[in-house]
Amino acid sequence: MAQSDLTLESLAARVVGLTTTLTTALQERNSPQPSFSEDAPDLLSPAPEVQGPRLQLVETLTKMLHLATGPTEYLIQQCLFPNADGLILDFLNRFDIWHLVPLNGSSSYAEIAAAIQLPEVTVRRFLKQALTMFFFLEEAPGSDRIVHSAASAYVARDAARSAFIGHCMEDVRPAATVGVDALQKFYVGHKTHSEEEEHCPQYLASDRGKRFALAMKALSQTQLTAQVLEKFDWESLGNATVVDVGGSTGHISLLLAKAHPKLKLIVQDFPDVEPSFNEVITSTEHASRISFNAYNFFEPQTLTADAYLFKSIFHDWSDKYVVQILRNLLPVLKSGVHIIIFDNIIPPDHDEQGKPVVPLSTRRLLGAVDLQMFVNHNSKERKASDWTEVVKRADSRFDLKGFYTVVGSPMGIIDIVFNA
């Protein structure tokens, strides 16, 4: 059905059908149903039978909301809401409102205002707006006390999630406000954009850099990470050594160690990351199989291994630097070694029949992440053809064996084998 043929009635009928399909799929798996309460599931079941109708339902509801809103109100909302929503998220995060309301408890506006030393009238204004975003709920209609919602409780339970908000609000948002200025200054009149970037080890070693690492941990919790990771046949490697390049505190290596007892994992990152790595790994039963190696991937690789894993590394860098990072592997590569890229893979908009390949919500998410990469790193998200081009540009001996994805995640696995 063409977009121009969509009506509120046709969309409503589809919503009913998809809702029935989704709730039935959850019931069949004894999975909890979504709700607004603080004990709601963080994620619905990763099963394709759940994720497929869920994404279709989100897309259908989005279109229905757009029709019901109308162009006049839609324009006003798009001009006002992003600024206001960002302001509220920044407020909740900087003043750590997440923890001023106890889980399984409540707090009053006056109590919160006293704790953060702001006028109650100001706190009330901000929190009333937060309620419209489903961050927190009134304890009862009209109550002066608020409790956690599913969304606010999700942040309160893990510091990594607050770190992700802080990264987006304090690091990315200022860059986004001058993104168009950068286009006018550096892109207009140029046939190609500049790939010049400044390496920022000082940033990575700073408190913001540490927050970035924690933020990436939170992001990995939302992307069906374990399911995507298993799209590669790790068992085929046997008793193998896998180097997790730029692996931060080792959360991906820990997933691999739990699932594949034969693997030996080496996490590589800057020396300053090692204390945080030790905090995460040394107390686990898999610590004997996961070690740390200080390394900068802009230097030639020194460790010989059976596979090299790059999780969410390359989307931070423009093609010029992706080529450099891949070429730095060449001194230690033997024929048959796997280079495994775990990153976003932008799908085509439509298939050969003209049907959308992924739901609107996924396209919107990937577009937002792509723009975030642009304003923060002068980099981009890549389609399969983009990945193929940049890998082959690094070395023609890199043989791309396949691209593997799962329903419900923007991420995928790219399996590359080196043929000496």
Secondary structure, DSSP 8 states (H G I E B T S, - for coil): --GGG--HHHHHHHHHHHHHHHHHHHHHTT-----SBTTS-SS----HHHHHHHHHHHHHHHHHHHHHHHHHHHHHHHHHHHHHHHHHHHHHHHTTHHHHS-TTS-EEHHHHHHHHT--HHHHHHHHHHHHHTTSSEESSTT-SEEE-BHHHHHHHT-HHHHHHHHIIIIIIHHHHHTHHHHIIIIITT-SS--------HHHHHSHHHHHHHHHHHHHHTTTTHHHHHTTS-GGGG-S-EEEEET-TTSHHHHHHHHH-TT-EEEEEE-GGGHHHHHHHHTTSTTGGGEEEEE--TTS------SEEEEES-GGGS-HHHHHHHHHTTGGG--TT-EEEEEEEEE--SB-TTS-BSS-HHHHHHHHHHHHHHHHHHS---EEHHHHHHHHHHH-TTEEEEEEEE-TT-SEEEEEEEE--
